[in-house]
């Protein structure tokens, strides 16, 4: 080993990571960009350099409708998970005094992250269906006479499932940021006469902004990249950009799906860079 | 700081959130023990292991047993590679080196890139090169783009808290580089490495978006379950849910217990 310079050793140590990311991340994305310019017919796809796939995509009314729905889902889920994530983190950080309890309750929030998303998704079906637990409960209680239909296989159940599966991605970064706040600062502010709301607005919120930013990036990319939750939980009645892509791939229209993918990434990049204007994510990830 | 009323309100909110998080899981856990005449919703028609036996007897369409075995094998493969590659890369990042920044950003992109696109791109490559997709080649690689960034970030967090002076102390006392690594550095990092392993296995075991188009003819368990949501209309579907959740919970528990025991052991040595 003595013959290697320190930088050479670092290169060797990171080489496996570099190779895997090149082969399984960079190359696939590059091929998507390449194929998005190819021509295709029923028989297959052909190397070419045409803008037709983009023209078709950007002039189609379906595209606009899919993006509107995707962005609506992303915004709704972002707002709800932000409210839940902030409140839960605030409770854990500032209301629970014992460190052991705080970590235990935090763990309670994170355990589902390591269990299956599909199972957690289908777990809502016996709850929300026409004969599901909620309808049976409401009818038994005399609140409603007929079962509510909007609960399952609707946009409601899609958003509910997203919130259920993804809130954790908001809680972890916000909790992480809050737990680094020095309690002395808050006490000093209170001694100087700040109200609870002023402490929240002028101290806690600015100091958790980086965590909120990172969580927001996760939520936006997860919702915008989902292709199966929206299909299953809307009963195939609703679609997003990614599920539209999945449909095109199923129909072997690879170049069209590739153009769709490139535009989707471009939109995600724009949203993420807007978020990055407000926060320093590198700081959150490496400190 | 103590505001009892706010604390109670927030506590109630937290309780509701936990109920929201675990309630549905608990319901399908309960419904998987549905009696033989029961259906996919309440009421429970008695309690039985009937729907587990149906699975065992392979009375359901789909390859549950085979996909379960493949998912476990793939999870273990991904776990081993994730630990090896992230630990090595974590050490590499301890010094500044040309390209470090770019590599870090690429890893972050890998973390937030919609997984479905990775699957699609990789599927295109396989098609263009005329290679068949397999769960232990293409799906393995695709899943690594999800587990490695997590592994790397955990290693950053672990190494940031690691006190390098203990390594210097070991070398001052005459330990060779490999002795320092084996007897000082790795044991101290072990709890973090178990964390990386937990992420590696469980994230692979449940992965869908990256796996979907590159898994080949033999499905992994989550892929099989996703396909079954349309066809399997008996509580056997919930029985699969109960089993696979128990596997995940066992992994989490095993990892937690190991981490706590390791931390206790290092503390004892210090004292």
Interface residues (C-beta under 8 A of the other chain):
Chain A: X1 X6 X7 X9 X10 X11 X12 X13 X14 X16 X17 X18 X20 X21 X23 X24 X25 X26 X27 X28 X29 X30 X31 X32 X35 X84 X87 X88 X90 X91 X92 X94 X95 X105 X107 X108 X109 X111 X112 X114 X115 X116 X117 X118 X119 X120 X122 X123 X124 X125 X126 X127 X129 X131 X132 X133 X136 X164 X167 X183 X186 X187 X190 X196 X217 X218 X221 X222 X224 X225 X226 X227 X228 X232 X242 X245 X246 X249 X254 X257 X258 X261 X264 X265 X268 X272 X281 X282 X285 X286 X287
Chain B: X1 X3 X6 X7 X10 X11 X13 X14 X17 X18 X20 X21 X22 X23 X24 X25 X27 X28 X31 X40 X41 X42 X84 X85 X86 X88 X89 X91 X92 X93 X94 X95 X97 X98 X99 X100 X103 X104 X106 X107 X108 X109 X110 X112 X113 X114 X115 X116 X117 X118 X120 X121 X122 X123 X124 X125 X127 X128 X141 X142 X144 X145 X148 X152 X153 X156 X160 X177 X198 X199 X202 X203 X205 X206 X208 X209 X212 X213 X222 X225 X226 X229 X237 X238 X240 X241 X244 X245 X248 X249 X251 X252 X256
